[in-house]
Amino acid sequence: MEPYTEGRVIANLDLHVFGDAIQFVVDERHLILAKTWEHLLLSGAALAIAIAIALPLGVWLGHLHRGSFIAVNTANIGRALPSLAVIAAGFVFLGVGFWSVALALVVLAVPPILTNAYVAVDGVQTDVVEAARGMGMTRRQIVRRVELPLALPLIFAGIRTATVFVVATATIAAVAGGGGLGDIIVNQAGYGLEGVVGAAICVSLLALAADGAIGLLQRLLTPEGLRIEARAFEPDTTGGAAARKETSMSEVDRQPG
């Protein structure tokens, strides 16, 4: 078979499998919806636990400007531990099922949240914090009213990274009876190749949707002043920024004395 003919056959096969996968999702929509709900419950529980553990710890260590060793090494250990090994360890304490998989996902989600929270708060300008302290703010007020608002973009970057990791990795729940879309992906004998590809597409769309939802939440929680400042520093490829600057300078020049 000539190379171009072989490539054409592979492309047609891929399109055929993709079409069958979409058809499987449509035909088995009740199954897909049920497994998607299980996937969301598992991912949401793991993320909620990880945020409850890592976010306060990272913010507090960043406020104290201590604990970089803890933050960095937690991130390294979390990336190094295989999720299946954590699930196997979870069997000993939690048995087979939902919570043993959730434990593995928590271990996966904690490092980016903890590291980003620490770096974000630790990087807040000292002058701003000292000004707030000079105004008579308590340590708790400084964290809540000054450091957290300024650190929100980087904190949310860690949460978004953890969200994508968790949603994508939750497919391993199938090996431990945790449910979710992974039940379809690992069972090609029962659902066929179209089922595996269809469920994988659903996982990808779910991860993208979760990332977009967290991004929208970040926009809603970020103070308007910080959003305006961020837009002011966005690159303008159309020359609009330069034109606005030139216009502003002209207006200044026209002002009397």
N, C-alpha and C positions, 0 to 999 in steps of 0.2 A: 504493500500500500504506500502510495506516495505521501510525503510529509504533509502537504497541504490538504490532501484528502483525509488523512488521519486526524488533523486538527479540526477539520469540519465535522467529522463524526463525533469527536469528543465534545465540541461546542453544542451540537444538536442533542447529545445525550445529557449534557448539563442542563440545557433549557428544558428538556423533557422531564428531568428529575425535579427541577425547580417548579415547573407547572404542576406536577403531581403533588408536590409538597403543599402548594397553595390550595389545591383541591382537597387535600387531606385536612388541612386546617378548617376549611369551610364545612366539609362533610362531618367532621368530628368536633364541631365547635363546642358542644357541651363538655366533652372530655377535655378539650384544650382550656376552656374557661375554668373547669374544676381544678386542673393541675396548675394553671396560672395562679389561682387563688391560694393554693397550697404553697406555691413558690413565693408569693408575696408575703404570706404569713411568716414563713421561715426567714426570709431575708429581712423583713421588718423587725422581727423579734431580735435577730442577731445584731442589726444596726442599732436598735434602741439600747440594748445592753452595752454595746461597744461605746456608744456616745456617752451613756451615763457613767462609764468607767473612765474613759480616756479624756473627754473634754474638760471636766473639772480639774483633773490632775494636770493636764497640759497647761491650762490657763493659770493655775496656781503656781506651778513651777516657773512658768514664763514671767509671772508677776514678781516672783522672788529672784529672778535671774540666776536660778540654780537648777541643777538637775539635767543639764545637757547630756551628761553621761547616760542617765536613765532613758531620756527620750531617744537618743540615737541608737543605743543598744537594744531598746525595745523594738524599734523599727527593724533593725537587722535580724533579731531573733524571729520576729513575726514573719519576715520574708523567707527566712531559712527553713522554718518548720513546714514539712509537707502536711497538707490538709488531711490526707488519708491517715497519716500517723496520729494526728490529733483526734480524729474520729475513733481510731482504734483505742487510744487512751481513754476517750470518753465512754467507750463501752464498759470499761471497768467500773466507773462510778455512776453512770447515767443509764446504762443499758442501751439496747438497739432502739433507734427511733429518732424523733424530732429533736430532742435536746442534745443528743450526742453530736448531731450535725451542727446545731446552732452553736455549740461550744467551739467547733472548728472555725466557723464563720466569724465568731467574735474574735478569736485569735488572729484571724486574717484582717479584720477591720480596725482593730485597736491601733496598730502602728502608724498608719497615715494620719489618723485623727489626732493621736497624741503628739506626734512630731510636728504637724502643722500648727496645732494649738500652741505648743510651746514656742515655736519659732515666731509665730505671729505676735504673741503678746510680748515676748522678749525683745522683739524688734521695734516696739513702739518707742518713739523718740523720748529721751529722758527729759528734755525741756518741757514737753507737754505734761508729763507726769509730775514734774516738780511744780509747774504752774498750778496744777490741780491741788497738789498738797498745800501750796501756799494759800489757796483759797479756803482752806479748812476742811477739805474733803477727807473722809476716813478712807482706810485701805479698801474696804468693801465698795465704797462709792467710786473710788478711782478705777477699780476693776470693772465695775458695772457700767459706769457712765463715760469713761475715757478709753480704757484699754480695749475692752470688748468691741465697741463700735469701730475703732480703728483697725482691729485685727480681724474683723468679720470676713473680708474677702479671702484671706489665706486660710482661715478656719474652715470656711465652706469649701475651699478647694480640697482640703483633706477629707471632708465628709463626702464630697462628690466622688473622689477617687475610691474611697472605701465602699460606697454604694455600688459602683460599677463592679468592683472586685467581688462583692458579696453576691450580687444578682447573678453574675456569670458563673461563680464557683458553686452556687447552691445546687447546681445540677448533680453534684456528687452525692446529694442526699439520697439518691436512688440506691446507692450501695449499702445504705444503713437504714433503710425503711423510713426515711424522712419525708417522702413524697415529693411533689413538685414536677416540673416539666422534665426533670432528669429521668423519671420513670419511663417516659416515652423514648428518650434519647438512647438509653442503654438497652432497650428491648427491641432491637431491629427484627428479631425473629417474630415478634408479635405484631408490630406496627409497620414493618417494611421500611425500606430506605426513605420513602416519601414521608413517613411518620417521623423518622429521625431528623430529616432536614427541616420539616415543618416545625417541629418543636424547637430546633436550634434557631430558626428564624424568629420564633416567638421570644426566646430568651434574649436575642440580640435587640429586638424592638423594646422589650421590657427594660433592659439596661439603659437604652437611649432615653426612654420615657422617664425613668427614675432620675437620670442625670439632669434632664430638662426640668423636672419638677423641683429638684433641689436648687437648680440655678434660679428658677422663678422665686422660690422662697428666699434665697439670698438677696435678690433684688428688692423684695418687699421689706426685708428686715434691715437693709443697708440705709442709713440716714441719707436724706436727700442731698445734704451738703457734700457727702463723700461721693455720691453718684455724679454730681455736677463736676466735682474736682477730677474724677476719673475720666469723664468725657472731655474735659479741657485738655488732658494730656494724651488723648487718642491721636494717632497719626492721621493727618488729612492729606490724602494723595491727590485731591483735586485742586490744591492750592488755596482752599477756602480759608485756612487758618492764617496764611500769609496775607491774604487780602484783608481779613478782619483786622489783623495787626496793623497793616498799613493804613487802613481807614481810621483806626483808633489813634494812631500817631498824627494823622492829618487833623483830626478833631482837636487833639491837644494843641497842635501848632496854631490852630485858628483861635484858640481861647485867648482873651486879652490878658496882658501882663502876667 
